Amino acid sequence: MTVYVDDHRAPYGRMKMCHMVADSDAELHAMADRIGVARRHYQGDHYDVCWSKRALAIKAGAVGVRLRTLGCMRLLRRQRGTRAYPALDEVLAWQREPMPNPRSTTP
C-alpha cells in the first residue's frame, strides 16, 4: 500500500494546500500522525495538507504525483468499485491513451 500526495497548490489564507490519499484509512492516518497533520484536516477520504507537510510526507515515503494523475487514480478506483488505488504505472499508461471523441460517428 502507498500514500500519495499531489502537487496542487490551492490557496488557503497564506498557505498552499494539497491532497494526501492512501489505500486504507489506517495507512493515511498513520502518515498524517507521522508528519504532524491534525485529524481535523481529514476530509473523509483524504487529508488537506500544507505544502511543507507534503515535503515531509515524501521524505517519510509518500509518492508525489501530479494533481491530474491523482484525479485519474480516483476515477479508475471509483470505476472499479474498490478502495485501493491502481498502480501508478497503470494510471500513467491510461493517461497516454487517446480519449474518444464523443462527437465521432464511427465506433
Summary of the structure (lengths in Angstrom):
residues: 107
radius of gyration: 15.5
end to end distance: 37.8
largest distance: 53.2
contacts: 280
relative contact order: 0.19
helix: 43%
strand: 21%
